[in-house]
Amino acid sequence: MERALKLVGMGPRAARGTRVQGEVAEHTGKLGIEICDIAAEIEEVAARTKRQRALCDELRHATDETLAGNRQIAEATRHALTVADEANADVAGSRETVSSSLEAIHDLVDGVARVESEI
């Protein structure tokens, strides 16, 4: 081995340095590959995050639409209650009118019966 080193003009120290450089180059290459793998993973996570954000935006939009629908339902319910209260008041008024009319009719019948008994 020393003879081969002498032929190329390298001593044992230079050969060791070359070997260390080779090891550093090999580790650097492996590190570069790992960095590329990490970059690919980061891109995948970024794409997944982008899809999730789009889903969240769609969910927010759907929630807004649901909220608007619920507000319309609440308003319609309030209106229906108002109409029902008015109808209830009208029925109560009609009941009083019918009751008063029946009393008047009853009084009239009694009056007619007295007149008839007097005749």
GIDARA-V92470 format. One record per backbone hydrogen bond with DSSP energy under -1.0 kcal/mol. NH is the residue of the N-H (numbers start at 1). CO is the residue of the C=O. E is the energy in kcal/mol with one decimal. If there is no record, write none. Layout:
# GIDARA-V92470
nh: {NH NH}
co: {CO CO}
e: {E E}
This chain:
# GIDARA-V92470
nh: {5 6 7 8 10 15 16 17 18 19 20 21 22 23 24 25 26 27 28 29 30 31 32 33 34 35 36 37 38 39 40 41 42 43 44 45 46 47 48 49 50 51 52 53 54 55 56 57 58 59 60 61 62 63 64 65 66 67 68 69 70 71 72 73 74 75 76 77 78 79 80 81 82 83 84 85 86 87 88 89 90 91 92 93 94 95 96 97 98 99 100 101 102 103 104 105 106 107 108 109 110 111 112 113 114 115 116 117 118 119}
co: {1 2 3 4 5 11 12 13 14 15 16 17 18 19 20 21 22 23 24 25 26 27 28 29 30 31 32 33 34 35 36 37 38 39 40 41 42 43 44 45 46 47 48 49 50 51 52 53 54 55 56 57 58 59 60 61 62 63 64 65 66 67 68 69 70 71 72 73 74 75 76 77 78 79 80 81 82 83 84 85 86 87 88 89 90 91 92 93 94 95 96 97 98 99 100 101 102 103 104 105 106 107 108 109 110 111 112 113 114 115}
e: {-2.4 -2.6 -1.9 -1.5 -3.2 -2.2 -2.1 -2.1 -2.3 -2.4 -2.7 -2.5 -2.2 -2.4 -2.8 -2.7 -2.5 -2.8 -2.7 -2.4 -2.2 -2.7 -2.5 -2.1 -2.4 -2.6 -2.2 -2.4 -2.7 -2.5 -2.3 -2.3 -2.7 -2.2 -2.2 -2.7 -2.6 -2.3 -2.5 -2.8 -2.2 -2.2 -2.5 -2.4 -2.1 -2.3 -2.5 -2.6 -2.3 -2.6 -2.7 -2.4 -2.7 -2.6 -2.5 -2.3 -2.4 -2.8 -2.4 -2.4 -2.8 -2.3 -2.1 -2.4 -2.6 -2.5 -2.6 -2.6 -2.5 -2.4 -2.6 -2.5 -2.2 -2.6 -2.7 -2.7 -2.4 -2.7 -2.6 -2.3 -2.5 -2.7 -2.6 -2.5 -2.7 -2.8 -2.2 -2.2 -3.0 -2.7 -2.7 -2.7 -2.7 -2.2 -2.4 -2.7 -2.9 -2.9 -2.5 -3.0 -2.6 -2.6 -2.9 -2.6 -2.1 -2.4 -2.8 -2.0 -1.8 -1.5}
